[in-house]
Amino acid sequence: MKKIIYIVSFISFGIILLLSSCSKKILDYNDPNNINTDSYFNTPEQIQEGATGIYSAFFYDHLMGWRWEEMFDALGNEFSCRPAALSNEAAIVAFWHYQFNNNNDVVTGYWQFLYRIVLRSNLVLFKGQEYLDKNKDNNAMVTQSMGEAYFLRGWAYSQLAFYWRRVPIRTNYDQTANVFPARSTSADDEWAVAESDYK
């Protein structure tokens, strides 16, 4: 019985050694479900998909469906409001009474939406420029995608300048050296970014 156990153990050990020597070849492959900036956004079609992805930010938290309109209509005194207890819209009622702060989820949602546009635009601009530098051609699909990214980032910074005045400015996709940027010294900095992007 002990002999059989030793033989089985020896064979198992041999199989483990054999598999471990081959495992690098067997298991070393790119995961098609693991998309990152190294494995994607490398062709004109993928860069165009990245530009299309910028627009999906407009669907964030029903922002363009109702939240944004109600927030700005309330700030413009464009409607009469029922009490918060009746309307179940305390965040919107706070705007109508001009009693909102940075804890209002409509305010934070709008801030996140704008910076989501900035991030995605920066990605398209980074990968688009990388593609143009490598291929030494002006691919129409890539330049159009970059144009859309510049426009949307410029619009986002114009909104940030208008509503918050001094905000952190991020114009590069790689933020490893700029994880927590300081706020700009004045709104003129954001307007300058917006104007440059529009040009």
Salt bridges, closest charged atoms under 4 A:
ASP28 OD2 - LYS24 NZ 3.72
ASP61 OD2 - ARG67 NH1 3.44
ASP105 OD2 - ARG67 NH2 2.73
GLU130 OE1 - LYS127 NZ 2.79
GLU195 OE2 - LYS199 NZ 3.44
ASP197 OD2 - ARG153 NE 2.71
